[in-house]
Amino acid sequence: MINMEPPKDVDSSIRVDTGINSEDMVLQIILKTLDRLDCCFDKRGPAIQISSELLWNAVAQLKYKGTKLRLITEITKENIVYCKTMIRYFDVRHIDSVKGNFGIVDGNEYLGNILPIDADSKTQRIHIKIRSFVETQQYFFDTLWNNAIPAKEKIKEIELGLDKEFIETIKDPFEITKLIVKLCRSATYEILVLFSSGNSFYRSERGIILGVLRESVERGVNVRLLVPTEENTVKDIIQDKPKQRQKQMHIQYIRKPLQSKIMTVVIDQMLSLSIEINDDSEEILEKSIGSATYSNNEYTVSSCASIFESLWIRSELDKQNKIKQVYFQVFNGYELKDENYERTWQNKKIE
């Protein structure tokens, strides 16, 4: 006869609570977390979680203990404030239209939230410790995590209005300058700037641009500049007060003038701004520039970045060749010969 009764440990491994006691249950489980807590919320989740002071304080305690906290959610204009708060504690990633509200504790316990549909409904929480089920949910979470994008990138898209792909032409020189400043201050990890000429760099130094780039360096952003010039004064200007600045901008010189008079800025490999230089003799940036092309188009941005990297590599090779030339000039005319040195080693007994 086949026993149709469920295993004895199944009932104790599944628990559903509704109401006040459910929050206590979740709080007790979260506080027992040792290594990691993985959470997945829909777009309503961040606001609901933060509204619970007890649960949020428990998360803060885990953060201070060094527990690894990961969160997947959908970041929108409506919940962006709550998501920014979440970033202070969780490593947050974004996925469009993500569904589900659950957490996995140390890969061993599953906590699911059935959020209320309306104000009259109550939140239901389910707690499952069945190993096979938890492992499946962990695999599901890890798959989502690997396909999600960092929260900071999505937040930047929303705040800069970059939700959709665009290519814009800007003709107002003052708006172009404001945009350069805005983009540099929004950068999270990298800024690439290709100046059209040495004069183009000096105009940026006289204005606000170079100061904004220095601010970005202080924030930990990797800033690389390419300047078509032979003058070493450019480096002296960039590395102003080197003893007071531990972080520096990286600069390479292009020994040959560029064929096109275009200043290019690439931000985080996501945005590009290409600015036409109409009058390179002008001392003020706004008077020298014409129109600009601003885009988050993947092909446009990658093209600008590729051109920068190619010129960067060529500049590095030119610098190495120049060092070799100086070396041979220094030793030119000297007759160097090979010399062999011999030394006799003697072992003396120490008494």
C-alpha positions as CSV (number, residue, x, y, z in Angstrom):
1,M,0.0,0.0,0.0
2,I,1.4,3.4,-1.0
3,N,1.6,6.0,1.8
4,M,0.0,9.2,0.5
5,E,0.8,11.3,3.6
6,P,3.3,14.1,3.1
7,P,6.7,13.8,4.8
8,K,6.6,14.8,8.5
9,D,9.1,17.6,7.9
10,V,7.1,19.3,5.2
11,D,4.5,20.9,7.4
12,S,7.1,22.4,9.7
13,S,9.0,23.6,6.6
14,I,6.1,25.7,5.3
15,R,4.5,28.5,7.2
16,V,2.0,31.2,6.1
17,D,1.2,34.2,8.3
18,T,-1.1,37.2,7.9
19,G,-1.2,40.4,9.9
20,I,1.0,41.6,12.8
21,N,2.6,38.3,13.6
22,S,3.9,38.0,10.0
23,E,6.2,41.0,10.4
24,D,7.6,39.5,13.7
25,M,8.3,36.2,11.8
26,V,10.2,38.0,9.1
27,L,12.1,40.1,11.6
28,Q,13.3,37.0,13.5
29,I,14.4,35.3,10.3
30,I,16.3,38.3,9.0
31,L,18.1,38.9,12.2
32,K,19.5,35.3,12.0
33,T,21.1,36.0,8.6
34,L,24.8,35.2,8.6
35,D,26.3,35.6,5.1
36,R,23.9,37.0,2.6
37,L,20.3,38.2,2.1
38,D,19.0,38.3,-1.5
39,C,15.8,40.2,-2.2
40,C,13.6,40.7,-5.2
41,F,10.8,43.4,-5.1
42,D,8.5,44.8,-7.8
43,K,8.3,48.5,-8.2
44,R,6.1,48.9,-5.1
45,G,8.4,46.9,-2.9
46,P,11.1,49.5,-1.9
47,A,8.5,52.0,-0.5
48,I,6.7,49.2,1.5
49,Q,9.9,47.8,3.0
50,I,11.3,51.2,4.0
51,S,7.9,52.1,5.6
52,S,8.5,49.3,8.2
53,E,10.9,50.8,10.7
54,L,11.5,47.5,12.5
55,L,12.5,45.6,9.3
56,W,14.6,48.5,8.0
57,N,16.5,48.7,11.3
58,A,17.1,45.0,11.0
59,V,18.6,45.4,7.5
60,A,20.8,48.2,8.8
61,Q,22.2,45.9,11.5
62,L,23.0,43.3,8.8
63,K,24.8,45.9,6.8
64,Y,27.0,46.9,9.8
65,K,27.8,43.3,10.5
66,G,29.2,42.9,7.0
67,T,26.4,40.7,5.6
68,K,26.2,40.7,1.8
69,L,22.9,42.3,0.7
70,R,21.6,42.2,-2.8
71,L,18.3,43.6,-4.2
72,I,16.6,43.4,-7.6
73,T,13.8,45.7,-8.3
74,E,12.2,47.9,-11.0
75,I,13.4,51.5,-10.6
76,T,10.9,54.1,-11.8
77,K,10.4,57.9,-11.6
78,E,7.9,57.2,-8.8
79,N,10.1,55.0,-6.6
80,I,13.5,56.5,-7.3
81,V,13.8,58.2,-3.9
82,Y,13.2,54.9,-2.1
83,C,15.6,53.1,-4.4
84,K,18.3,55.7,-3.6
85,T,17.8,54.9,0.1
86,M,18.1,51.2,-0.6
87,I,21.4,51.7,-2.3
88,R,22.9,52.9,1.0
89,Y,22.5,49.3,2.3
90,F,22.0,47.0,-0.6
91,D,23.8,46.3,-3.9
92,V,20.8,47.2,-6.1
93,R,20.1,46.2,-9.7
94,H,17.3,47.0,-12.0
95,I,15.1,44.9,-14.3
96,D,12.1,46.2,-16.2
97,S,8.7,45.0,-15.1
98,V,10.2,42.5,-12.6
99,K,7.5,40.6,-10.6
100,G,7.7,38.9,-7.2
101,N,8.5,40.0,-3.7
102,F,10.7,37.5,-1.9
103,G,13.9,37.1,0.0
104,I,16.4,34.3,0.4
105,V,18.4,34.0,3.6
106,D,21.8,32.4,3.4
107,G,20.6,30.2,0.5
108,N,18.6,28.1,3.1
109,E,15.3,29.9,3.8
110,Y,12.7,31.5,1.5
111,L,10.5,34.4,2.5
112,G,7.7,35.4,0.1
113,N,5.5,38.5,0.4
114,I,2.1,38.6,-1.2
115,L,1.5,42.4,-1.3
116,P,-2.0,43.8,-0.8
117,I,-3.9,44.7,-4.0
118,D,-5.8,47.5,-2.2
119,A,-6.0,49.2,1.2
120,D,-8.5,46.6,2.5
121,S,-6.3,43.6,1.8
122,K,-3.5,42.3,4.1
123,T,0.0,41.3,3.3
124,Q,0.6,37.6,3.4
125,R,4.1,36.2,4.1
126,I,5.2,32.7,3.4
127,H,8.2,31.0,4.9
128,I,9.7,27.9,3.3
129,K,12.7,25.8,4.3
130,I,12.4,22.9,1.8
131,R,15.8,22.6,0.3
132,S,14.9,21.8,-3.3
133,F,12.4,24.7,-3.4
134,V,14.9,27.2,-1.9
135,E,17.6,26.1,-4.3
136,T,15.3,26.6,-7.3
137,Q,14.4,30.1,-6.1
138,Q,18.1,30.9,-5.5
139,Y,18.9,29.8,-9.1
140,F,16.0,32.0,-10.3
141,F,17.4,35.0,-8.4
142,D,20.9,34.5,-9.6
143,T,19.7,34.4,-13.2
144,L,17.8,37.7,-12.8
145,W,20.8,39.2,-11.1
146,N,23.1,38.3,-13.9
147,N,20.8,39.9,-16.4
148,A,20.0,43.1,-14.4
149,I,21.8,46.5,-14.8
150,P,23.4,48.4,-11.9
151,A,20.9,50.8,-10.2
152,K,23.2,53.8,-10.6
153,E,23.0,53.4,-14.4
154,K,19.2,53.3,-14.4
155,I,18.9,56.2,-11.9
156,K,21.1,58.2,-14.2
157,E,19.0,57.4,-17.2
158,I,15.9,58.6,-15.4
159,E,17.4,61.7,-13.9
160,L,19.0,62.8,-17.2
161,G,15.9,61.8,-19.2
162,L,17.7,59.0,-21.1
163,D,15.1,56.4,-20.9
164,K,14.8,56.2,-24.7
165,E,17.5,56.2,-27.3
166,F,18.1,59.7,-28.8
167,I,20.4,61.8,-31.0
168,E,20.0,65.5,-30.5
169,T,21.6,68.6,-32.1
170,I,22.2,71.5,-29.8
171,K,23.0,75.0,-31.3
172,D,23.1,77.3,-28.3
173,P,26.7,77.5,-27.2
174,F,25.8,78.3,-23.6
175,E,23.5,75.3,-23.4
176,I,26.3,73.2,-24.7
177,T,28.6,74.4,-22.0
178,K,26.0,73.7,-19.3
179,L,25.5,70.2,-20.7
180,I,29.2,69.5,-20.5
181,V,29.2,70.5,-16.9
182,K,26.1,68.4,-16.2
183,L,27.4,65.3,-17.8
184,C,30.8,65.5,-16.1
185,R,29.1,65.8,-12.7
186,S,26.9,62.9,-13.5
187,A,29.8,60.5,-14.4
188,T,30.2,57.6,-12.1
189,Y,33.4,55.9,-13.3
190,E,34.9,57.4,-16.5
191,I,35.2,60.6,-18.5
192,L,37.0,60.7,-21.9
193,V,37.7,64.1,-23.4
194,L,39.3,64.5,-26.9
195,F,40.2,68.2,-27.4
196,S,40.3,69.5,-30.9
197,S,43.5,71.4,-30.4
198,G,45.8,72.9,-27.8
199,N,43.7,76.1,-27.8
200,S,40.6,74.0,-27.2
201,F,42.2,72.8,-24.0
202,Y,43.3,76.3,-22.9
203,R,39.7,77.5,-23.3
204,S,38.5,74.8,-21.0
205,E,41.1,75.7,-18.5
206,R,40.1,79.4,-18.5
207,G,36.5,78.5,-18.1
208,I,34.7,76.0,-15.7
209,I,35.3,72.8,-17.6
210,L,38.8,71.8,-16.2
211,G,37.6,72.6,-12.6
212,V,34.6,70.3,-13.1
213,L,36.9,67.5,-14.4
214,R,39.1,68.0,-11.2
215,E,36.0,67.6,-9.1
216,S,35.2,64.4,-10.9
217,V,38.7,63.0,-10.2
218,E,38.2,63.8,-6.5
219,R,35.0,61.7,-6.6
220,G,37.0,58.7,-7.9
221,V,36.1,59.1,-11.6
222,N,38.8,58.0,-14.1
223,V,39.4,61.1,-16.3
224,R,41.5,60.7,-19.4
225,L,42.4,63.7,-21.7
226,L,43.8,63.7,-25.2
227,V,45.4,67.1,-26.3
228,P,46.9,67.8,-29.8
229,T,50.0,69.8,-28.7
230,E,53.7,69.6,-28.2
231,E,53.6,71.9,-25.2
232,N,54.4,70.5,-21.7
233,T,52.6,73.5,-20.1
234,V,49.4,71.5,-20.5
235,K,50.5,68.9,-18.1
236,D,51.6,71.6,-15.6
237,I,48.1,73.1,-15.7
238,I,46.3,69.8,-15.3
239,Q,48.5,68.6,-12.4
240,D,48.0,71.8,-10.4
241,K,49.3,71.5,-6.9
242,P,50.3,67.8,-7.2
243,K,51.4,67.5,-3.6
244,Q,47.9,68.3,-2.5
245,R,46.2,66.0,-5.0
246,Q,46.7,62.3,-4.6
247,K,44.4,61.6,-7.6
248,Q,45.3,63.0,-11.0
249,M,43.9,63.2,-14.5
250,H,45.6,61.1,-17.1
251,I,46.8,62.9,-20.2
252,Q,48.3,62.0,-23.5
253,Y,49.5,64.3,-26.2
254,I,48.8,64.0,-29.9
255,R,51.8,65.2,-31.8
256,K,50.0,65.7,-35.1
257,P,47.0,68.0,-35.5
258,L,43.6,66.4,-36.0
259,Q,42.0,66.6,-39.4
260,S,38.6,67.6,-37.9
261,K,38.0,70.4,-35.4
262,I,35.7,68.5,-33.0
263,M,35.9,68.3,-29.3
264,T,34.4,65.0,-28.0
265,V,33.3,64.0,-24.5
266,V,32.3,60.4,-23.6
267,I,30.6,59.7,-20.3
268,D,30.6,56.2,-18.7
269,Q,30.5,54.6,-22.2
270,M,26.9,55.6,-22.2
271,L,26.7,59.2,-23.5
272,S,28.7,61.2,-26.1
273,L,28.8,64.9,-26.9
274,S,30.6,66.0,-30.1
275,I,31.2,69.7,-30.4
276,E,32.1,71.6,-33.5
277,I,34.8,74.2,-33.2
278,N,34.1,77.1,-35.6
279,D,36.8,79.6,-34.5
280,D,39.8,78.1,-32.8
281,S,41.4,81.5,-32.2
282,E,38.7,82.6,-29.8
283,E,39.7,82.6,-26.1
284,I,36.2,81.9,-24.7
285,L,34.6,78.5,-25.2
286,E,31.1,79.8,-26.0
287,K,32.5,82.0,-28.8
288,S,34.5,79.3,-30.4
289,I,31.9,76.5,-30.7
290,G,29.2,75.9,-33.2
291,S,26.6,73.1,-32.9
292,A,26.9,69.9,-30.9
293,T,25.6,66.3,-31.3
294,Y,24.4,64.7,-28.1
295,S,23.5,61.0,-28.0
296,N,23.1,57.8,-26.0
297,N,22.9,55.8,-29.2
298,E,25.1,52.7,-28.7
299,Y,26.7,52.9,-32.1
300,T,27.4,56.6,-31.9
301,V,28.9,56.4,-28.4
302,S,31.0,53.3,-29.2
303,S,32.3,55.1,-32.3
304,C,33.4,58.1,-30.3
305,A,35.0,55.9,-27.6
306,S,36.8,53.8,-30.3
307,I,38.3,56.9,-31.9
308,F,39.5,58.1,-28.5
309,E,41.1,54.7,-27.6
310,S,42.8,54.5,-31.0
311,L,44.3,57.9,-30.6
312,W,45.3,57.1,-27.1
313,I,47.2,54.0,-28.1
314,R,48.9,55.9,-31.0
315,S,49.9,58.7,-28.6
316,E,51.4,56.1,-26.2
317,L,53.4,54.6,-29.0
318,D,54.6,58.0,-30.2
319,K,55.8,58.7,-26.6
320,Q,57.7,55.5,-26.4
321,N,59.4,56.2,-29.8
322,K,60.4,59.6,-28.6
323,I,62.0,58.2,-25.5
324,K,64.0,55.8,-27.7
325,Q,65.1,58.6,-29.9
326,V,66.3,60.6,-26.9
327,Y,68.1,57.5,-25.6
328,F,70.0,57.0,-28.8
329,Q,70.9,60.7,-29.1
330,V,72.4,60.7,-25.6
331,F,74.6,57.7,-26.3
332,N,75.4,58.6,-29.9
333,G,79.2,58.7,-30.6
334,Y,80.0,56.6,-27.5
335,E,81.9,53.4,-28.3
336,L,80.4,50.9,-25.9
337,K,82.0,47.6,-25.4
338,D,81.1,44.4,-23.6
339,E,82.9,43.8,-20.4
340,N,83.2,40.6,-18.3
341,Y,83.7,40.7,-14.6
342,E,85.0,37.8,-12.5
343,R,85.1,37.4,-8.8
344,T,86.7,34.7,-6.7
345,W,84.6,33.4,-3.8
346,Q,86.4,32.0,-0.8
347,N,84.8,30.1,2.0
348,K,86.4,30.9,5.4
349,K,85.6,28.7,8.4
350,I,84.3,30.8,11.2
351,E,85.6,29.6,14.6
